């Protein structure tokens, strides 16, 4: 990954920082949530820099540990009493606008494809339509929170659609990673996520975006009732 230009690392790093800051704003700068996020960043970065995820042998694939801890944390949020209280306090405005980060993420993926670090199917020229979520996020934010031109139901539907777009690219990313379960993109596998700083995409950015959708839907459904 030494051939990846510095500007691409910087853009991705700043996007990760923006993602974390926006989510912490949604969580009213909650110290427990901040500690969990930064602990995950430190642990995952340490493992990545030590080449832990470059070892392809063994089951389950080590790459699954990139997303496992973060998604386990999300599950705990939804089942533990304190977690539910935290979800109830989240700010819907920040949970909505956070999705603008999907625009620079898609640009980064496009350039990573040019440098043979991810397959084309993971870009907007392939099977990844996630950039639509990023483009529509400020529009939806404006129409719902500023102008009040769209309903809660519309915002719920938008969240579900964007969640499906996210699931789509996550599945393609997993199936194109160099693991025993790889099913596609054998000529140009998804290797970027095995290296720093791009390991933070599945370890931090995707889980926070995923959680933002789930938490938004939960808040909207509670308000609707």
C-alpha positions as a Markdown table, in Angstrom:
| # | Residue | x | y | z |
|---|---|---|---|---|
| 1 | Unk | 0.0 | 0.0 | 0.0 |
| 2 | Unk | 3.0 | 2.3 | -0.2 |
| 3 | Unk | 1.9 | 3.3 | -3.7 |
| 4 | Unk | -1.2 | 5.0 | -2.3 |
| 5 | Unk | -0.7 | 8.8 | -2.5 |
| 6 | Unk | -0.6 | 10.8 | 0.8 |
| 7 | Unk | -3.5 | 13.0 | -0.2 |
| 8 | Unk | -5.8 | 10.0 | -0.3 |
| 9 | Unk | -4.7 | 8.9 | 3.2 |
| 10 | Unk | -5.3 | 12.5 | 4.4 |
| 11 | Unk | -8.8 | 12.7 | 2.9 |
| 12 | Unk | -9.8 | 9.4 | 4.4 |
| 13 | Unk | -8.3 | 10.3 | 7.8 |
| 14 | Unk | -10.2 | 13.6 | 7.9 |
| 15 | Unk | -13.4 | 11.9 | 6.8 |
| 16 | Unk | -13.0 | 9.4 | 9.7 |
| 17 | Unk | -12.5 | 12.2 | 12.1 |
| 18 | Unk | -15.6 | 14.0 | 10.8 |
| 19 | Unk | -17.6 | 10.8 | 11.2 |
| 20 | Unk | -16.6 | 10.4 | 14.8 |
| 21 | Unk | -17.1 | 14.0 | 15.7 |
| 22 | Unk | -20.6 | 14.1 | 14.1 |
| 23 | Unk | -21.7 | 11.0 | 15.9 |
| 24 | Unk | -20.3 | 12.3 | 19.2 |
| 25 | Unk | -22.3 | 15.5 | 18.6 |
| 26 | Unk | -25.4 | 13.3 | 18.1 |
| 27 | Unk | -24.5 | 11.6 | 21.4 |
| 28 | Unk | -24.1 | 14.9 | 23.2 |
| 29 | Unk | -20.4 | 14.3 | 23.6 |
| 30 | Unk | -21.1 | 11.2 | 25.7 |
| 31 | Unk | -17.8 | 10.2 | 27.5 |
| 32 | Unk | -18.6 | 6.4 | 27.5 |
| 33 | Unk | -19.4 | 6.4 | 23.8 |
| 34 | Unk | -16.2 | 8.4 | 23.1 |
| 35 | Unk | -14.1 | 6.0 | 25.1 |
| 36 | Unk | -15.6 | 3.0 | 23.3 |
| 37 | Unk | -14.9 | 4.5 | 19.9 |
| 38 | Unk | -11.4 | 5.6 | 20.6 |
| 39 | Unk | -10.6 | 2.3 | 22.3 |
| 40 | Unk | -11.7 | 0.5 | 19.1 |
| 41 | Unk | -9.6 | 2.8 | 17.0 |
| 42 | Unk | -6.5 | 2.2 | 19.1 |
| 43 | Unk | -6.9 | -1.6 | 19.3 |
| 44 | Unk | -7.8 | -2.0 | 15.6 |
| 45 | Unk | -5.0 | 0.3 | 14.5 |
| 46 | Unk | -2.5 | -1.6 | 16.6 |
| 47 | Unk | -3.6 | -4.9 | 15.1 |
| 48 | Unk | -3.5 | -3.6 | 11.6 |
| 49 | Unk | 0.0 | -2.0 | 11.9 |
| 50 | Unk | 1.3 | -5.3 | 13.3 |
| 51 | Unk | 0.0 | -7.1 | 10.1 |
| 52 | Unk | -2.6 | -9.1 | 12.0 |
| 53 | Unk | -5.2 | -8.9 | 9.2 |
| 54 | Unk | -2.7 | -9.8 | 6.5 |
| 55 | Unk | -2.8 | -13.4 | 7.5 |
| 56 | Unk | -5.4 | -15.0 | 5.3 |
| 57 | Unk | -5.4 | -18.5 | 6.7 |
| 58 | Unk | -7.6 | -19.8 | 9.5 |
| 59 | Unk | -11.3 | -19.7 | 10.4 |
| 60 | Unk | -13.1 | -17.5 | 11.1 |
| 61 | Unk | -11.2 | -15.1 | 8.9 |
| 62 | Unk | -9.3 | -12.5 | 10.8 |
| 63 | Unk | -10.8 | -9.7 | 8.7 |
| 64 | Unk | -14.1 | -10.4 | 10.4 |
| 65 | Unk | -12.6 | -9.0 | 13.6 |
| 66 | Unk | -12.5 | -5.7 | 11.9 |
| 67 | Unk | -16.3 | -5.4 | 12.1 |
| 68 | Unk | -17.1 | -7.8 | 14.8 |
| 69 | Unk | -16.3 | -5.7 | 17.9 |
| 70 | Unk | -18.1 | -2.6 | 16.6 |
| 71 | Unk | -21.2 | -4.4 | 15.6 |
| 72 | Unk | -21.2 | -6.3 | 19.0 |
| 73 | Unk | -21.2 | -2.8 | 20.6 |
| 74 | Unk | -24.2 | -1.8 | 18.6 |
| 75 | Unk | -26.1 | -5.0 | 19.6 |
| 76 | Unk | -25.3 | -4.2 | 23.3 |
| 77 | Unk | -26.7 | -0.7 | 22.8 |
| 78 | Unk | -30.0 | -2.0 | 21.7 |
| 79 | Unk | -30.4 | -4.7 | 24.3 |
| 80 | Unk | -28.9 | -3.2 | 27.5 |
| 81 | Unk | -31.1 | -0.8 | 29.6 |
| 82 | Unk | -28.3 | 1.9 | 29.7 |
| 83 | Unk | -27.8 | 1.4 | 26.0 |
| 84 | Unk | -31.5 | 2.0 | 25.2 |
| 85 | Unk | -31.3 | 5.2 | 27.3 |
| 86 | Unk | -28.3 | 6.4 | 25.3 |
| 87 | Unk | -30.2 | 5.7 | 22.1 |
| 88 | Unk | -33.2 | 7.7 | 23.3 |
| 89 | Unk | -31.0 | 10.7 | 23.9 |
| 90 | Unk | -29.4 | 10.8 | 20.5 |
| 91 | Unk | -29.9 | 13.9 | 18.3 |
| 92 | Unk | -31.8 | 13.1 | 15.1 |
| 93 | Unk | -30.4 | 16.1 | 13.3 |
| 94 | Unk | -26.8 | 14.9 | 13.6 |
| 95 | Unk | -27.8 | 11.3 | 12.9 |
| 96 | Unk | -29.1 | 12.5 | 9.6 |
| 97 | Unk | -26.4 | 14.9 | 8.5 |
| 98 | Unk | -23.7 | 12.4 | 9.3 |
| 99 | Unk | -24.4 | 10.7 | 6.1 |
| 100 | Unk | -22.7 | 13.4 | 4.0 |
| 101 | Unk | -19.4 | 11.6 | 4.8 |
| 102 | Unk | -20.4 | 9.0 | 2.3 |
| 103 | Unk | -19.5 | 11.4 | -0.5 |
| 104 | Unk | -15.8 | 11.6 | 0.3 |
| 105 | Unk | -15.8 | 7.9 | 1.2 |
| 106 | Unk | -17.0 | 7.0 | -2.3 |
| 107 | Unk | -14.4 | 9.3 | -3.8 |
| 108 | Unk | -11.7 | 7.6 | -1.8 |
| 109 | Unk | -13.0 | 4.2 | -2.9 |
| 110 | Unk | -12.9 | 5.3 | -6.5 |
| 111 | Unk | -9.2 | 6.3 | -6.2 |
| 112 | Unk | -8.3 | 3.2 | -4.3 |
| 113 | Unk | -9.7 | 1.3 | -7.2 |
| 114 | Unk | -7.5 | 3.2 | -9.6 |
| 115 | Unk | -4.5 | 2.2 | -7.4 |
| 116 | Unk | -5.6 | -1.5 | -7.5 |
| 117 | Unk | -6.5 | -1.6 | -3.8 |
| 118 | Unk | -10.2 | -2.3 | -4.1 |
| 119 | Unk | -12.3 | -3.8 | -7.0 |
| 120 | Unk | -14.3 | -1.7 | -9.3 |
| 121 | Unk | -17.6 | -3.2 | -8.0 |
| 122 | Unk | -16.9 | -1.4 | -4.7 |
| 123 | Unk | -17.1 | 2.0 | -6.5 |
| 124 | Unk | -20.0 | 4.1 | -8.0 |
| 125 | Unk | -18.8 | 2.8 | -11.4 |
| 126 | Unk | -19.6 | -0.7 | -10.2 |
| 127 | Unk | -22.2 | -2.0 | -7.8 |
| 128 | Unk | -21.9 | 0.6 | -5.1 |
| 129 | Unk | -24.7 | 3.2 | -5.1 |
| 130 | Unk | -24.0 | 4.5 | -1.6 |
| 131 | Unk | -23.0 | 7.9 | -2.9 |
| 132 | Unk | -26.7 | 8.6 | -3.4 |
| 133 | Unk | -27.1 | 8.5 | 0.3 |
| 134 | Unk | -24.4 | 11.1 | 0.8 |
| 135 | Unk | -25.8 | 13.4 | -1.9 |
| 136 | Unk | -29.4 | 13.1 | -0.6 |
| 137 | Unk | -28.5 | 13.6 | 3.1 |
| 138 | Unk | -28.2 | 17.4 | 3.1 |
| 139 | Unk | -31.3 | 17.6 | 0.9 |
| 140 | Unk | -33.3 | 15.5 | 3.3 |
| 141 | Unk | -31.9 | 17.4 | 6.3 |
| 142 | Unk | -33.0 | 20.7 | 4.7 |
| 143 | Unk | -36.5 | 19.5 | 3.7 |
| 144 | Unk | -37.3 | 17.9 | 7.0 |
| 145 | Unk | -35.5 | 19.9 | 9.7 |
| 146 | Unk | -35.4 | 23.4 | 8.1 |
| 147 | Unk | -38.4 | 23.6 | 5.8 |
| 148 | Unk | -40.7 | 20.8 | 7.2 |
| 149 | Unk | -41.6 | 19.8 | 3.7 |
| 150 | Unk | -41.3 | 16.1 | 4.2 |
| 151 | Unk | -43.0 | 13.8 | 6.8 |
| 152 | Unk | -41.5 | 11.5 | 9.4 |
| 153 | Unk | -42.7 | 8.6 | 7.3 |
| 154 | Unk | -40.6 | 9.9 | 4.3 |
| 155 | Unk | -37.6 | 10.2 | 6.6 |
| 156 | Unk | -38.1 | 6.7 | 7.8 |
| 157 | Unk | -38.3 | 5.4 | 4.3 |
| 158 | Unk | -35.2 | 7.3 | 3.3 |
| 159 | Unk | -33.3 | 5.8 | 6.2 |
| 160 | Unk | -34.4 | 2.3 | 5.2 |
| 161 | Unk | -33.3 | 2.8 | 1.6 |
| 162 | Unk | -29.9 | 4.2 | 2.6 |
| 163 | Unk | -29.5 | 1.3 | 5.0 |
| 164 | Unk | -30.1 | -1.2 | 2.2 |
| 165 | Unk | -27.5 | 0.6 | 0.0 |
| 166 | Unk | -25.0 | 0.4 | 2.9 |
| 167 | Unk | -25.7 | -3.4 | 3.4 |
| 168 | Unk | -25.2 | -3.9 | -0.4 |
| 169 | Unk | -21.7 | -2.4 | -0.4 |
| 170 | Unk | -20.8 | -4.2 | 2.9 |
| 171 | Unk | -21.7 | -7.6 | 1.5 |
| 172 | Unk | -19.7 | -6.9 | -1.7 |
| 173 | Unk | -16.8 | -5.7 | 0.3 |
| 174 | Unk | -16.8 | -8.9 | 2.4 |
| 175 | Unk | -17.2 | -11.2 | -0.5 |
| 176 | Unk | -14.3 | -9.5 | -2.4 |
| 177 | Unk | -11.9 | -9.5 | 0.5 |
| 178 | Unk | -9.0 | -12.1 | 0.4 |
| 179 | Unk | -10.5 | -14.7 | 2.7 |
| 180 | Unk | -11.5 | -18.3 | 2.4 |
| 181 | Unk | -15.1 | -16.9 | 1.8 |
| 182 | Unk | -14.1 | -14.7 | -1.2 |
| 183 | Unk | -16.6 | -15.1 | -4.0 |
| 184 | Unk | -15.8 | -12.3 | -6.4 |
| 185 | Unk | -13.1 | -9.8 | -7.6 |
| 186 | Unk | -10.3 | -12.4 | -7.6 |
| 187 | Unk | -8.3 | -10.3 | -10.1 |
| 188 | Unk | -8.4 | -7.3 | -7.9 |
| 189 | Unk | -9.5 | -8.1 | -4.3 |
| 190 | Unk | -10.4 | -5.7 | -1.6 |
| 191 | Unk | -7.1 | -5.4 | 0.2 |
| 192 | Unk | -7.3 | -1.7 | 1.3 |
| 193 | Unk | -9.2 | -2.5 | 4.4 |
| 194 | Unk | -6.3 | -4.8 | 5.6 |
| 195 | Unk | -4.0 | -1.7 | 5.8 |
| 196 | Unk | -4.0 | 1.5 | 7.9 |
| 197 | Unk | -5.7 | 3.9 | 7.8 |
| 198 | Unk | -8.3 | 2.3 | 5.5 |
| 199 | Unk | -9.0 | -0.4 | 8.1 |
| 200 | Unk | -11.1 | 2.2 | 9.9 |
| 201 | Unk | -13.7 | 2.0 | 7.2 |
| 202 | Unk | -15.1 | -1.3 | 8.3 |
| 203 | Unk | -14.0 | -1.0 | 11.9 |
| 204 | Unk | -15.4 | 2.5 | 12.7 |
| 205 | Unk | -17.0 | 4.4 | 9.8 |
| 206 | Unk | -19.4 | 1.8 | 8.5 |
| 207 | Unk | -20.6 | 0.8 | 12.0 |
| 208 | Unk | -21.3 | 4.4 | 12.9 |
| 209 | Unk | -23.2 | 5.0 | 9.7 |
| 210 | Unk | -25.1 | 1.8 | 10.2 |
| 211 | Unk | -25.9 | 2.7 | 13.8 |
| 212 | Unk | -27.0 | 6.2 | 12.8 |
| 213 | Unk | -29.6 | 4.7 | 10.5 |
| 214 | Unk | -30.9 | 2.2 | 13.1 |
| 215 | Unk | -31.0 | 4.8 | 15.8 |
| 216 | Unk | -32.8 | 7.3 | 13.5 |
| 217 | Unk | -35.4 | 4.7 | 12.6 |
| 218 | Unk | -35.9 | 3.8 | 16.2 |
| 219 | Unk | -36.3 | 7.5 | 17.3 |
| 220 | Unk | -38.8 | 8.2 | 14.4 |
| 221 | Unk | -40.9 | 5.2 | 15.1 |
| 222 | Unk | -41.1 | 6.0 | 18.8 |
| 223 | Unk | -42.2 | 9.6 | 18.0 |
| 224 | Unk | -44.7 | 8.3 | 15.5 |
| 225 | Unk | -46.3 | 6.2 | 18.2 |
